[in-house]
Amino acid sequence: MALKENSARVKIASTLKKENKDSLDALSSETDIPISKLLDRAIELLLKEYQKK
């Protein structure tokens, strides 16, 4: 699916540990939640954790 120009989403490129990617793929398959949404949630939780400090 192509991103629209006015989309609120942006592309990023990064690398992950293989075991994290495998676990992420498995979680996405089990929950039917797209990986992009899982990553959004993980980043939100991480940012929240660091803002408390």
C-alpha contacts under 8 A as a table, 3 or more apart, distances in Angstrom:
res1	aa1	res2	aa2	distance
3	L	7	S	6.41
3	L	9	R	7.63
4	K	7	S	5.11
7	S	10	V	7.62
16	L	20	N	6.45
16	L	21	K	6.21
17	K	20	N	5.27
17	K	21	K	6.38
18	K	21	K	5.12
18	K	22	D	6.15
19	E	22	D	5.05
19	E	23	S	6.14
20	N	23	S	5.08
20	N	24	L	6.02
21	K	24	L	4.97
21	K	25	D	6.08
22	D	25	D	5.15
22	D	26	A	6.22
23	S	26	A	5.05
23	S	27	L	6.10
24	L	27	L	5.11
24	L	28	S	6.09
24	L	35	I	6.99
25	D	28	S	5.14
25	D	29	S	6.20
25	D	35	I	7.20
26	A	29	S	5.11
26	A	30	E	6.10
27	L	30	E	5.08
27	L	31	T	6.00
27	L	33	I	7.94
28	S	31	T	5.34
28	S	32	D	5.41
28	S	33	I	5.10
28	S	34	P	5.81
28	S	35	I	5.89
28	S	38	L	7.59
29	S	32	D	5.28
29	S	33	I	7.31
33	I	37	K	6.61
33	I	38	L	6.80
34	P	37	K	5.40
34	P	38	L	6.50
35	I	38	L	4.99
35	I	39	L	6.09
36	S	39	L	5.12
36	S	40	D	6.16
37	K	40	D	4.97
37	K	41	R	6.30
38	L	41	R	5.19
38	L	42	A	6.19
39	L	42	A	4.99
39	L	43	I	6.07
40	D	43	I	5.29
40	D	44	E	6.17
41	R	44	E	5.06
41	R	45	L	6.24
42	A	45	L	5.23
42	A	46	L	6.20
43	I	46	L	5.00
43	I	47	L	6.07
44	E	47	L	5.22
44	E	48	K	6.14
45	L	48	K	5.09
45	L	49	E	6.17
46	L	49	E	5.12
46	L	50	Y	6.37
47	L	50	Y	5.23
47	L	51	Q	6.11
48	K	51	Q	5.14
48	K	52	K	6.56
49	E	52	K	5.56
49	E	53	K	7.37
50	Y	53	K	5.56
